[in-house]
Structures are given as structure tokens and as C-alpha cells.
């Protein structure tokens, strides 16, 4: 009987000890906000606020408090702000200044070597261009002869003269003179020259009455 009681007590103590070792960590959520205004320089940081909490707990279990557990927790939450200003104008200036040609950064022997290299590179490119031009067949068509607009307008003006259209001929001659035809100036001068008056014939017309001539009076002077 005594052994049975001892066995039951041992089982009871063991079950309580095992159950006391089980721990469950529950998630803890917290939220807080800060409503304020601060002045922060470029690439600076400002602390806006924080919350800290701590706690300790202890529990005992089993007959005669033979088992115990201790729990501790600490919680800290803080808010801070960091400022980094992107000066786009300054970035553009630095990029443009950093993208300078290599010839502006070299001096002395480096400059001489760079000059020789660039001259050699230009000569090589020119030689390759000449070889490619000599090997490739010529595909360019011969240029068509340009139409002489001055001569064309001059001919049109002369045709208008033959048809008796002096105003149209004058317009064509002016266009020919505009396109550099020297003969157009001569034709314009002919058009601008006033026409000569017809000559009057001294012969009497057939069937016209002959002009009458008045007889001259003679004076006789007598001497006494």
C-alpha cells in the first residue's frame, strides 16, 4: 500500500513538472505616432521619440512549491528621421565636369602619347575609307543637266513678240533677266524704246488739188 501511494505521488509530481515546462510566446503588437516638426540638416538624423517597457514575473507550481519559473521581458520602440537631400543641379554639374575629354586631363608625355594615338587613329580611318570607296562600284548616277530657265523665258518672250503680245513678252523677258540672261536686257530695251513717227512725203497725193502760190508784187522805182 505504501509503495502504491509513493508511485502515485511520483506520477503526480512528474506530470505537474512536465506541464510547467511548456511555454508559449504570444505575438505582441504595439503602435504609436509622433506629430511634430523639426529642422534637420542635410545627411542628418533627428530623434522624435521612444517608448520603453520592461517586466518580470515569477510563478511556482507543484506540491510545496517545489518548481518555479521566472519570466522577463523588455520592449523598446523609437522613432527617428534621417534627411538626405538630392541636389539634382549639383549632380548634373559634377557629371558634366567628370565627363571631360581625356585630352584635357593629360599633360606631358601622356599628352604626347594621346596626340600620336589620335593621329594614328585618324589616318587608319581615312585609309579604310579610301579602300572601301575604291572597292565599291560607283552607284551614283550622273547629274542631269540643269535647265536654263533664262533661255526658256527668253524664247517665250520672243514668241510673244511675234504674236503681238508686248505685255506678256515683257513679263517673260523680266523673268529671263532674273535668271541671268543678258539678251533679256536687250529685248527689254527694245520694248521700252519709243516708236518713231512716220515720215511725211513731200509729193502731192494723187487726185489732190495743187497748192496755189501767190504772185509776188514787183515795185518799180522811177527816177526823175
Beta strands, then each sheet from edge to edge (+ up, - down):
strand 1: 44-61
strand 2: 67-83
sheet 1: 1+ 2-
end
